[in-house]
Amino acid sequence: MRLDLAEDVGALTARLVDIESVSGAEKALADAVEEALRALPHLTVLRDGDAVVARTDLGRAERVVIAGHIDTVPVAGNLPSRTEDGVLYGCGTSDMKSGVAVQLKLCLLAAPNRDLTFVFYDCEEIEAERSGLLRLTRTHPEWLAGDFAVVMEPTDGLIEGGCQGTLRAEITVKGVRAHSARSWEGVNAVHGIAPVLDRLVRYEPRSPLVDGLRFREGLNAVGVRGGVAGNVIPDECVVTVNYRFAPDRTIEEAFAHVCEVFDGFDVRLTDGSPGARPGLTDPVAAAFAAAIGGTPRAKLGWTDVARFSALGMPAVNCGPGNPDVAHTAGESVSLAKIVESERRMTEWLTEQTGGR
């Protein structure tokens, strides 16, 4: 299926949605994006796997990266797309093909006031190691270089600065195995996790201000693993906890905090990703915030702004989708929100006072 970038942004979103692109199967959509962008003479188009990058080279004083993933979660009986009462329904409408449609419309700007890099990447919705953006940071970091990045993740049109970090850790409690008919001869490891759960119940999370935005942390049990058989006293039980931490802490500091909370227990870090500070005090970011309007808020979740932050550039989330309906069977997006996002982004990139 071909993409017509001259279509209005709502129709373009519907066309993107109807090209199924569940994580790991984005080739058809990546091909369509690449074909559409190669027809634009003012862009240099590059490709790595199913990630497509397009760049202007106008000698502007600033370069802005505008990024969005082209994959979706598995389809839930919500394709093809449909429109009712000004709302577009379908898999990926909110997260984040409406944002990708805005990106594609911005690619038509032949003389923006800032040099632009557009990144369309694969495998965001699955494990981090398969992320197309992570792959690009390793194989072609020069393609991603810039002064500021906008990730078009769904924010309902608001600016969400930075993102939380996240880690998972396992707390292991040991016991002594025994026959359940003679339980007094053993030590039940499942019973032994009671103090772990009690500490979680009594835990008071921080709500720190980071660069003027209020983040809210959380430490929660997300899994319990234990038991041998229906007639055996278990000798091991593992509680998996997830810590969502504000970006004023590194992963090392966050893990040290988890170890402190569970002092006396065996705690093992299993995975983690750093957060990203909002960076809205940076002049380019501040100009963007002024152009978009509204009151910026903290991103209470992890997004790829963290990858751009790791590359040394401030980044924000700002897209037309509604995060509350992302990944649901009834996923949808307001067509008016998509139009508004395109308008505000276009005004920012064409105003005469910025980026010269």
C-alpha positions as CSV (number, residue, x, y, z in Angstrom):
1,M,0.0,0.0,0.0
2,R,1.3,3.4,-1.0
3,L,1.2,6.5,1.2
4,D,-0.1,9.8,-0.2
5,L,1.5,12.5,1.9
6,A,-0.8,15.1,0.3
7,E,-3.8,13.6,2.1
8,D,-5.1,15.4,5.1
9,V,-3.5,14.1,8.3
10,G,-6.6,12.2,9.6
11,A,-6.9,10.3,6.3
12,L,-3.1,9.6,6.4
13,T,-3.5,8.2,10.0
14,A,-6.2,5.9,8.9
15,R,-4.0,4.6,6.0
16,L,-1.1,4.0,8.4
17,V,-3.4,2.1,10.8
18,D,-4.6,-0.1,8.0
19,I,-1.1,-1.3,7.2
20,E,-0.7,-3.8,10.0
21,S,2.6,-3.5,11.8
22,V,2.7,-5.5,14.9
23,S,6.2,-5.5,16.5
24,G,8.6,-7.6,14.5
25,A,6.4,-7.3,11.3
26,E,6.9,-3.7,10.3
27,K,8.5,-4.2,6.9
28,A,5.4,-3.4,4.8
29,L,4.9,-0.1,6.6
30,A,8.6,0.7,6.7
31,D,8.7,0.1,2.9
32,A,5.7,2.5,2.4
33,V,7.3,5.2,4.5
34,E,10.6,4.9,2.7
35,E,9.0,5.0,-0.7
36,A,7.0,8.2,0.2
37,L,10.0,10.0,1.7
38,R,12.3,9.2,-1.2
39,A,10.0,11.1,-3.5
40,L,10.8,14.3,-1.5
41,P,14.0,15.9,-3.0
42,H,14.8,18.0,0.0
43,L,15.3,14.9,2.2
44,T,18.2,12.5,2.5
45,V,16.6,9.1,3.3
46,L,18.5,6.4,5.2
47,R,17.4,2.9,6.3
48,D,18.6,0.3,8.8
49,G,16.5,-2.8,9.0
50,D,12.9,-1.5,9.4
51,A,13.9,1.9,10.7
52,V,13.8,4.8,8.3
53,V,15.5,8.1,8.9
54,A,15.1,11.3,6.8
55,R,17.1,14.4,7.2
56,T,17.2,18.0,5.8
57,D,20.6,19.7,5.3
58,L,19.9,23.4,5.1
59,G,22.7,24.7,7.3
60,R,20.3,25.9,10.0
61,A,21.7,26.8,13.4
62,E,19.7,24.1,15.2
63,R,18.7,20.5,14.4
64,V,15.6,19.0,15.8
65,V,14.9,15.2,15.8
66,I,11.3,14.2,15.5
67,A,10.8,10.5,16.3
68,G,8.1,7.9,16.4
69,H,7.8,4.1,16.4
70,I,5.8,2.5,13.6
71,D,5.0,-0.8,15.4
72,T,1.9,-1.6,17.4
73,V,0.9,-4.1,20.1
74,P,-1.0,-7.2,18.7
75,V,-4.2,-6.5,16.9
76,A,-7.3,-7.0,19.1
77,G,-10.0,-7.4,16.5
78,N,-9.7,-3.6,15.8
79,L,-8.6,-3.5,12.2
80,P,-9.4,-2.1,9.7
81,S,-9.8,1.4,11.1
82,R,-13.2,3.1,11.3
83,T,-14.3,6.6,11.9
84,E,-17.3,7.6,14.0
85,D,-18.3,11.1,15.2
86,G,-14.8,12.6,14.6
87,V,-13.0,9.8,16.3
88,L,-10.7,7.3,14.4
89,Y,-10.7,3.8,15.9
90,G,-8.2,1.0,15.3
91,C,-5.0,-0.6,16.5
92,G,-2.2,1.9,16.8
93,T,-4.4,5.0,16.3
94,S,-3.3,6.5,19.6
95,D,0.0,4.7,20.1
96,M,1.3,6.0,17.9
97,K,0.3,6.2,14.2
98,S,-1.5,9.5,14.6
99,G,1.9,10.9,15.8
100,V,3.6,9.2,12.8
101,A,1.1,10.8,10.5
102,V,2.0,14.2,11.9
103,Q,5.7,13.4,11.4
104,L,5.1,12.4,7.7
105,K,3.2,15.7,7.1
106,L,6.1,17.7,8.6
107,C,8.4,15.9,6.1
108,L,6.8,18.0,3.4
109,L,8.3,21.2,4.8
110,A,11.0,22.1,2.3
111,A,12.3,25.1,4.1
112,P,11.8,24.8,7.9
113,N,13.4,27.2,10.3
114,R,15.5,24.4,11.8
115,D,17.2,21.4,10.3
116,L,15.1,18.3,10.9
117,T,15.8,14.7,11.4
118,F,12.7,12.3,11.2
119,V,13.1,8.9,12.7
120,F,10.6,6.1,12.1
121,Y,11.6,3.0,14.0
122,D,10.6,-0.5,14.7
123,C,10.1,-2.8,17.8
124,E,9.3,-0.2,20.5
125,E,6.5,-2.1,22.0
126,I,8.5,-5.2,22.9
127,E,11.7,-6.0,24.8
128,A,14.3,-3.2,24.8
129,E,17.0,-5.2,23.2
130,R,15.0,-5.4,19.9
131,S,14.2,-1.7,19.8
132,G,15.0,-0.1,16.4
133,L,16.0,3.1,18.1
134,L,18.4,1.4,20.4
135,R,19.9,-0.3,17.4
136,L,20.4,3.0,15.7
137,T,22.1,4.5,18.7
138,R,24.6,1.6,18.4
139,T,25.0,1.3,14.6
140,H,24.4,4.9,13.4
141,P,24.4,7.4,16.3
142,E,25.4,10.1,13.8
143,W,22.0,9.8,12.2
144,L,20.4,10.8,15.4
145,A,22.6,13.8,16.3
146,G,20.7,17.0,17.1
147,D,20.0,19.8,19.6
148,F,16.6,18.7,20.8
149,A,14.2,15.8,20.2
150,V,10.4,15.5,20.2
151,V,9.1,11.9,20.6
152,M,5.5,11.8,19.2
153,E,4.3,9.4,21.9
154,P,0.6,9.9,22.9
155,T,0.2,12.8,25.4
156,D,-3.2,14.1,24.3
157,G,-1.4,17.1,22.8
158,L,0.4,18.2,25.9
159,I,4.1,18.4,26.6
160,E,5.4,15.7,28.9
161,G,8.9,16.3,30.0
162,G,11.5,13.6,30.5
163,C,10.4,10.2,31.8
164,Q,10.7,8.0,34.8
165,G,13.4,5.3,35.0
166,T,12.3,1.8,35.6
167,L,13.9,-1.3,37.1
168,R,12.9,-4.8,38.1
169,A,14.5,-6.7,41.0
170,E,13.9,-10.1,42.6
171,I,13.8,-10.6,46.3
172,T,14.5,-14.2,47.2
173,V,13.5,-15.8,50.5
174,K,14.9,-19.2,51.4
175,G,13.3,-21.9,53.4
176,V,13.7,-25.6,54.1
177,R,11.9,-28.2,52.0
178,A,9.7,-30.8,53.8
179,H,6.7,-33.0,53.3
180,S,3.5,-31.0,53.9
181,A,2.3,-33.7,56.3
182,R,5.3,-32.9,58.5
183,S,5.5,-29.1,57.9
184,W,7.2,-28.5,61.2
185,E,10.3,-30.2,59.9
186,G,10.7,-27.5,57.2
187,V,10.6,-23.7,56.8
188,N,8.0,-22.4,54.4
189,A,9.6,-19.9,52.1
190,V,6.3,-18.6,50.8
191,H,5.2,-17.7,54.3
192,G,8.6,-16.0,54.6
193,I,7.8,-13.3,52.1
194,A,5.3,-11.7,54.5
195,P,7.9,-9.2,55.7
196,V,8.7,-8.3,52.1
197,L,5.1,-7.6,51.3
198,D,4.7,-5.7,54.5
199,R,7.5,-3.4,53.6
200,L,5.8,-2.8,50.2
201,V,2.5,-2.0,51.8
202,R,4.1,0.5,54.2
203,Y,6.4,2.0,51.5
204,E,5.9,5.8,51.0
205,P,7.0,6.8,47.5
206,R,8.7,10.1,46.7
207,S,7.1,12.8,44.6
208,P,10.2,15.0,43.8
209,L,10.3,18.1,41.7
210,V,12.8,17.6,38.8
211,D,13.5,20.7,36.7
212,G,10.1,22.1,37.8
213,L,8.0,19.1,37.0
214,R,6.5,16.8,39.6
215,F,7.3,13.1,39.3
216,R,5.6,10.4,41.3
217,E,7.5,7.2,42.1
218,G,6.2,3.8,42.8
219,L,7.6,0.5,44.2
220,N,5.3,-2.5,43.7
221,A,5.3,-6.2,43.7
222,V,4.5,-7.4,40.1
223,G,5.0,-11.1,40.5
224,V,5.5,-13.9,43.0
225,R,7.1,-17.2,42.2
226,G,7.2,-20.2,44.6
227,G,6.0,-23.7,45.3
228,V,7.2,-27.2,44.4
229,A,4.2,-29.4,44.6
230,G,0.9,-29.7,46.3
231,N,2.4,-31.8,49.1
232,V,5.8,-30.0,49.6
233,I,6.8,-27.2,51.9
234,P,8.6,-24.8,49.4
235,D,12.2,-24.0,50.1
236,E,12.3,-20.8,47.9
237,C,10.0,-18.0,47.0
238,V,10.8,-15.0,44.8
239,V,9.0,-11.6,44.8
240,T,9.6,-9.5,41.7
241,V,9.3,-5.8,42.3
242,N,9.1,-2.9,39.8
243,Y,10.5,0.5,40.9
244,R,9.5,3.5,38.8
245,F,11.9,6.2,39.9
246,A,12.2,9.9,39.1
247,P,15.0,11.0,36.7
248,D,17.0,12.6,39.5
249,R,18.3,9.1,40.3
250,T,20.5,6.9,38.3
251,I,19.8,3.2,37.9
252,E,22.6,2.5,40.4
253,E,21.1,4.9,42.9
254,A,17.6,3.5,42.4
255,F,18.9,-0.1,42.9
256,A,20.7,1.0,46.0
257,H,17.4,2.4,47.3
258,V,15.6,-0.9,46.6
259,C,18.4,-2.8,48.5
260,E,17.9,-0.4,51.4
261,V,14.2,-1.0,51.5
262,F,14.7,-4.7,51.6
263,D,17.8,-4.7,53.8
264,G,18.4,-8.2,55.1
265,F,17.0,-10.0,52.0
266,D,18.7,-11.3,48.9
267,V,18.0,-8.7,46.2
268,R,19.0,-9.1,42.6
269,L,18.7,-6.6,39.8
270,T,17.2,-8.2,36.7
271,D,16.8,-5.3,34.3
272,G,16.5,-1.5,34.2
273,S,16.4,1.6,32.0
274,P,17.4,5.1,33.1
275,G,15.0,8.0,33.1
276,A,15.4,11.3,31.5
277,R,15.3,14.8,33.0
278,P,12.8,17.2,31.4
279,G,15.4,19.5,30.0
280,L,12.8,22.3,29.4
281,T,15.3,24.9,30.5
282,D,17.3,24.3,27.3
283,P,16.6,27.3,24.9
284,V,15.4,25.0,22.1
285,A,13.1,23.1,24.4
286,A,11.8,26.3,26.0
287,A,11.0,27.7,22.5
288,F,9.1,24.5,21.7
289,A,7.1,24.7,25.0
290,A,6.2,28.3,24.3
291,A,5.1,27.4,20.7
292,I,3.0,24.4,21.7
293,G,1.4,26.1,24.8
294,G,-0.2,24.5,27.8
295,T,1.4,23.5,31.0
296,P,4.1,20.8,30.7
297,R,3.8,17.9,33.0
298,A,6.1,15.0,33.9
299,K,6.0,11.8,31.9
300,L,4.9,9.1,34.4
301,G,6.3,6.2,32.5
302,W,9.3,5.3,30.4
303,T,9.7,6.4,26.8
304,D,12.5,6.7,24.3
305,V,13.2,10.3,25.4
306,A,15.6,8.4,27.7
307,R,17.6,7.2,24.7
308,F,18.0,10.8,23.3
309,S,18.9,12.0,26.8
310,A,21.6,9.4,26.9
311,L,22.9,10.8,23.6
312,G,23.2,14.2,25.3
313,M,20.2,16.1,24.0
314,P,17.1,17.3,25.8
315,A,13.9,15.5,24.7
316,V,10.1,15.7,25.4
317,N,7.1,13.6,24.6
318,C,4.3,15.4,22.6
319,G,1.8,13.6,20.4
320,P,-1.9,13.7,19.6
321,G,-2.9,10.3,20.9
322,N,-4.6,9.7,24.2
323,P,-2.4,7.5,26.4
324,D,-5.4,6.3,28.4
325,V,-6.7,4.2,25.5
326,A,-3.4,3.0,24.1
327,H,-3.1,-0.8,23.8
328,T,-6.8,-1.3,24.3
329,A,-9.3,-3.0,22.0
330,G,-11.2,0.3,21.7
331,E,-8.0,2.3,20.9
332,S,-8.9,5.6,19.3
333,V,-7.8,9.1,18.6
334,S,-9.6,12.4,18.0
335,L,-9.2,13.6,14.5
336,A,-9.3,17.2,15.7
337,K,-6.3,16.4,18.0
338,I,-4.3,15.2,15.1
339,V,-5.1,18.3,13.0
340,E,-4.2,20.5,16.0
341,S,-0.9,18.7,16.5
342,E,0.1,19.1,12.9
343,R,-0.9,22.8,13.0
344,R,1.1,23.6,16.1
345,M,4.2,21.7,15.0
346,T,4.1,23.3,11.6
347,E,3.8,26.8,13.1
348,W,6.8,26.1,15.4
349,L,8.9,24.9,12.4
350,T,8.0,27.8,10.1
351,E,7.8,30.8,12.4
352,Q,10.3,33.5,11.3
353,T,11.8,34.2,14.7
354,G,13.2,30.7,15.6
355,G,16.1,28.5,14.6
356,R,17.9,30.8,12.2
